[in-house]
Amino acid sequence: MNGSSVLLFGCGKVGVRLGGALIASGHRVFAVRRRIEALPEAFTGIALDYREPFAAALPEVDAMVVTLTPDRAERDSPDLTTPLHRLAAALPVRPRRVVLVSSTGVFSGDPGIRPLTEDDAPRPRNARSQALLDSEDEARHLFDAVVVRPAGIYGPGREHLLRQVARGAVIDRERRTNRVHETDLVRALHELVRSPEPPRTLHAVDGRPASLGEVTDHIARRLGVPAPPASDAGPSGHVVSGERFASFMGTLAYPDYRSGYDEIIASGGVERWR
């Protein structure tokens, strides 16, 4: 799909990086978000609030990447299906490729030890996870969408955990976690837009799931600060398998949290986080 047009419906930090990569590889990029003033000049911005009836016309495009970010007030139980219906009605033609960015949060009800694969059926136990799963089902129904589920996106500018460790915040040390560096997620989305036969569902995670305690202990050693104290919470969270992601992507730029966080710490200087 080189030279095609791509609509980024919801264009935050990941979308801006993805759009830049798409333009560099010869695509035209349309970007939909509430405020378009800060978008790169090479993007064609479309100002639109997905929470409201659409007031702007949408172009005919070859591909579309949909990222719906719930408003803070909607975070517990967001409505993510109404915007998809509005989007389907507003498009002059359904794009040949549609990618929905969801989350491994659809597995909120599965705290077991076994890594969950893309073939496991989510069983949400809270409203947010159910809303995510509903949006996946609706995107498949409306657009035959490819679904990507990132976990724990981190990278430059996503430094909340570093700051928590630096200030000695209490950590849920036994929580099971996955994560993916923003660079690898952007590359995955880029490839999914262009791949002739992409996987229909993909867990975007690196190759090293780890407890939050393991991750924060590593960060603390690099910062030269004490390991953060533990909360009273017991084991929680879930682990998802990254085998399909590794097969699709090949070598990751950041195969585990250590390489990613080490680079962030080095680029900012240790003193910045103390």
N, C-alpha and C positions, 0 to 999 in steps of 0.2 A: 504493500500500500504506500510505497514511496511517492511523494508528490501529492498526496491526498490532503483533504481538509479534515481537521479534528476539532470537535467541540469539547471543551473542558467545562463541564457543568458543575460548578463549585471549584474555585481555583485559589486555594490557599498556598501554603508554603510548598507542599509537594507538587501541586498543580503548576505553580510558576516554574519549578525546576523541570518538570515533565515537559511543559510547553517549550522551554528553551531547548531541550534535547530534540523535540519533534521538529522545531524550526531548523535546527542545525542539520537535521537529516532530510530537509527538503519539504516539510509539510507546512501547510497554512494552519494557523491556530486561532480559533475563536474561544474566548474565555468569558464565562458567565459568573458574575458574583455581584454582591450588593453595591460595592464601591469599586470602580475600575480605574481611578486616578493613578494608583501606584503600579498598575500593570506595566510590564516592559513595552516599549514602543512597538516592537515587532508583533505584539498580540493585537487582535481585533477584539476589543472589550465590548461586552453587552451588559449593561447595568440591569439587574433583575433580582428581586427578593423572592426566593422560592417559597417562602411562607405565605405569599400573597398571590392572587390570580395574576398570571403573566401579562405584563403590559408591553413587552418588547417582542418583536418578531424574531424567530430563530432561523438560522440559515440551513440550507440543505448541506449535509456533510457526509463524509465517507465513514467516519468513526467518531465515537464519543466515549469519554471517561467521566463517570458520574461519582462525585464525592459529596455526600450530604452531611454537613456538620451541624448537629443539633444546637439550637440556641441554648444558652445557659439555663433559661427558664424551662426548657423542654428536656433537659438532660436526662431526667429519670424516666420519662415516657414520651419520647419524641414521636411525632407523626412523620414517617418517612415514606409512606405510600402515596399520600395525596400529591406531593411534588412530582413523583414519578408519573402519575396520571396526567398532571398538567403538562409535563414535559412531552409525553407521548402525543398529547393533543396538539401541542404547539409546533412540533417538528413537521415540516412539509413532507419528508420521507424518512422512514426508519433507517438509520445508518446500518451499513453492512456489519460493522463491529461495534459492540457496546461493552464496556468494562465497568462494572460496579465495584467501588472500593467499599467493602464492608469491614468486618473486624472479627478476630477470633473470640470476641466477647459473646458471640452466639452460643458459645459453649459454657455459659455461666453455670449451668446446672450439672456439669460433669467434672467434679473435682478429683477424679481418680488419678492413679499413678500412670496408667498406660497412656502413651502418646496417642492423641486423637488424630485420625487421618481425615482427608477430604471425603472419604466414603462413610464416615460416622455421621449419624443423624443428630443434629443438635437438639437438646431438650431444655429450652430456656426456663429459668425459674424466677426471672424478674422481668419487669415491663420493658426495660431498655433492651435486654437481649432479645425479647420477643419482637420488639420493633425492628431490630436489625435483621432478624430472620424473615420477618414479613417483607422487608424491603428487598431482600435477596429473591424471595419467591416472586414478588411482583415484577422485579427487573427481568427475571427469566421469562415470565409470562408475556410482558409487554415488548421486550427487546431481544429475547433470546440471549441474555447478557452472560458474559463471562464474569464470575465473581471472584474477587481477590480479598482475602482476609489477612491483613497485617496484624502483627502483635507488637506492642511496645516499641513504637517508632522512636528512634533517638538519632542524634547527630548534632552538628553545630547549630546552636539556637534552640536546642531541645535539651536543656541542662538542669531540669528540675531535680533529678536524682543526685547529681553532683552537689547541688546546693544543699540538699537534705543531709547528705553525708558530711559536708563541710561544717554545717552548724550542729551536728550531733543529734539530729532528729530521731525519734523512736521509729524503728523499722519492723515491719511484719516479716521477720527473717525467714519464716518457714513457708512463705507463699511461693508456689511454683510459678515460674515465669518463662515466657519466650520474648524475643525482641528481634527487630530488624533495623539495620541502619537505613536512614533515609536515602542514601545513595543507591543502595541495592533495591529498595522499593521503587524508586523512580525508574531505574533500569528495567525492572520487571514490567512495570506498566507500559513503558516504551515498547518492549518486545511483545507484549500482549496485544497492543494496537496493531502491530505489523505482522504477527505470526500467522501463517496460513491455517494452522490447526492448533490453536492454543488449548491448554487444559480448561475444562469448563468451570472448575473450582480450584483455587490455589491458596494454600496457606503461605503467606509471605513471612517467613521466619528464618533466622540463621540456624547454623548447625549445632548450637550449644545451648539448649535450655538449661536454666540454672535457678536455684532458689534465690530470692531477693537478698538473703544473707550472704550468699556466695558473691553476688555481684557487688554489693556495697562493701564487703570486706576488701575486694580487689581495688575498688575506687579509693577506699580509706588508705590502703598501703601506698598507692600512687600519690595521694595528697599528703601523706605523712601525718595523718590525724588518727585518733582512736576509732576503732570499729564502732558503728552506731549501735546504741542499745536496742534490745529486742522488746517488742510489745508482748502482751500476754496471749496473743492469738496463736492458735495451733496451726497445723498444716492446712493450706487452702490453695485455691487456684487450680490451674490445669496446665498440662503440657500438650502441645500439638506437634505433629510430625512435620519436619521440613524436607522429607525425602523427595516429594514431588517438586518442590521449589528448587532443590539442588539439581534435580534432573533437568528441569526446564532452563535454569540459569547457568549451569556449569559453575565455574569458580566465582564465589562472591568476593566483592571488594573488601568486605568486613565479615569474615566467617564466624566470628564470635564476639561477645561483648568486650573482651579484653582489648582486641585490636582497635575497636571503635572508640572506647572510652579513653584508651591510652593516647590516641591521636588528639582527641578533644582537649584532654588535660595538657598535653604538650603544646598545643597551638595557643592555648590561653595563658599558659604559665601557671605553675602550681600555686603561686601566691594569690592568683586571682580567686581561687576557690577557698582559701583558708579564711 
